[in-house]
Amino acid sequence: MTLWEKAKAELIDIIEWTDDSSDTMVWRFPRFENEIKHGAQLIVRQSQAAVFVNQGEIADVFPPGQHQLTTKNLPILTTLMGWQYGFQSPFKAEVYFVNTRNFTNLKWGTSNPVMLRDPEFGPVRLRSFGTYVVRVSDPAKFIREIVGTGGHFTLNDVADQLRNLVVTRFSDMLGESKIPLLDLSARYDELSSSLTQKIAPEFLEYGLEVTKLLVENISLPREVEEALDKKSSMGIVGNLDNYVKFQSANAMEAAAKNPGGDASAGVGMGMGFAMANQLGKALTTPQEASQGVPQPPPLPHSETYYVGKNGKQAGPFDKTAILGYITKGAITKETLMWKEGMAEWQTAAQFGEFASLFRTTPPPLPK
């Protein structure tokens, strides 16, 4: 403080703050040795609060208006200073002005993608961002918990902490919501409201209030968006066979409207027949094509078997698998088996194709 400012403070004792910045949250009133006269005028403007601090301890808080500093309106400070019968001489106290207006258009966003499991697309990575609005709702708590003894505290000093808190709670909430990926864009309002309710108590611990929070966008990685675009295009095209026929017809029409093209030069008639032949093939359905062209016979049907063991049914198994189980001893001649066409279950030894595998005991020697 300069000599002139010191002398001016001795003559006129008016304590006020005219804020001309857009990001200042707390500003400490400069006063030589923090001395304040009895009867000094305190001017607190709209969207401000004045907090008196005595030796690091929060004392009185003043709302907007003009106040004359006496023992009547400084009850806490009077108690702390021990003024039993009032005071007439200057006293020492720090005065902090707190900006209580709304700080708007604060950004939040995920620095890294959030991994989620979608019921339709499986594991996906999402990025999200939005804005929020915050204001100081409890000036004393805000100074105590966040500001400390700083003489000039701006929004940038606390923005990173608030943004990290919003992103962490949003990532957790999004994972728990289990909203399908394609339905997220229709749930922005619900997500914004839920996130506001989730983080509001934690902001209050700092003396802050979240007055508005918006989820503006939830985006997918580029490769996933391209895959979705392809899927949407196929849905619009519909039947692929009809689409191919339509494209072939358009190609024929375009060639007919171009008399200077190859279709009408020297071999125009031959090209016309060739194109007509190609069009006929394109317009021929698979059923019609199968009637005129010999088709190979269907593959032979291999028999399958079912095995019943310990009251449980297993299968179907092909013949190779059954042979393997018999060789390993998993299927014995008493094991029940069934195949298509049988009226009831029979032991494995009764199946002619496997009976020889169970004749491992030699007959008795002749007498």
LINURSUL-V887267 format. One record per pair of residues at least 12 apart in sequence whose ideal C-beta (glycine too) atoms are under 7 Angstrom apart, sorted by the first residue. I is the first residue (numbers start at 1). GAP is how many residues later the second one is. If there is no record, write none. Layout:
I GAP
I GAP
//
This chain:
1 29
1 31
6 26
9 22
9 23
13 23
13 24
13 27
13 28
14 27
14 29
15 14
15 25
15 27
15 80
16 27
17 12
17 31
17 80
19 80
23 131
23 132
23 133
24 75
24 128
24 130
25 73
25 74
25 111
25 128
25 129
25 130
26 70
26 72
26 117
26 121
26 127
27 70
27 125
28 66
28 68
28 123
29 66
29 68
33 59
34 58
34 59
34 60
35 55
35 57
36 33
36 54
36 55
36 57
37 53
38 32
38 49
38 50
38 51
39 29
39 30
39 31
40 29
41 25
41 27
42 20
42 25
42 27
43 23
44 18
44 19
44 20
44 21
45 19
46 18
47 52
47 53
47 54
48 16
48 49
48 50
48 51
48 52
49 12
49 13
49 14
49 49
49 51
49 90
50 12
50 45
50 47
51 45
51 47
51 88
51 89
51 92
52 25
52 41
52 43
53 40
53 41
53 43
54 23
54 26
54 27
54 39
57 23
58 82
58 85
58 86
59 17
59 18
59 21
59 34
60 14
60 15
60 16
60 17
61 78
61 79
71 12
71 15
71 16
77 16
96 47
98 38
98 41
98 44
99 37
100 35
100 36
100 39
101 34
102 31
102 33
102 109
103 30
103 31
103 32
103 52
104 29
105 26
106 25
106 26
106 27
106 28
106 53
107 24
108 21
108 22
108 24
108 55
108 58
108 59
109 19
109 20
110 17
110 18
110 57
110 61
113 12
113 13
113 14
114 12
114 57
114 60
116 58
116 59
118 62
118 63
119 61
120 60
120 61
121 60
124 57
124 96
124 100
125 96
126 92
126 93
126 94
127 92
128 42
128 87
128 89
128 90
129 87
129 88
130 83
130 84
130 85
130 86
131 83
131 85
132 34
132 78
132 80
132 81
133 78
133 79
134 28
134 69
134 74
134 75
134 76
134 77
135 74
135 76
136 71
136 72
137 70
137 71
137 72
138 69
139 68
141 66
142 64
142 65
142 66
145 61
145 62
146 12
146 60
165 34
165 37
166 33
169 26
169 29
169 30
170 25
173 21
173 22
173 25
184 34
188 27
191 24
192 21
192 22
192 23
195 18
195 20
196 14
196 17
244 38
245 37
245 38
248 31
248 34
252 23
252 27
255 20
302 16
303 16
303 36
304 12
304 13
304 14
304 35
305 12
305 17
305 32
305 34
306 31
306 32
307 24
307 28
307 30
308 28
308 37
309 26
322 32
326 28
326 31
331 17
332 16
333 14
333 15
333 16
333 25
334 13
335 12
335 13
337 14
//
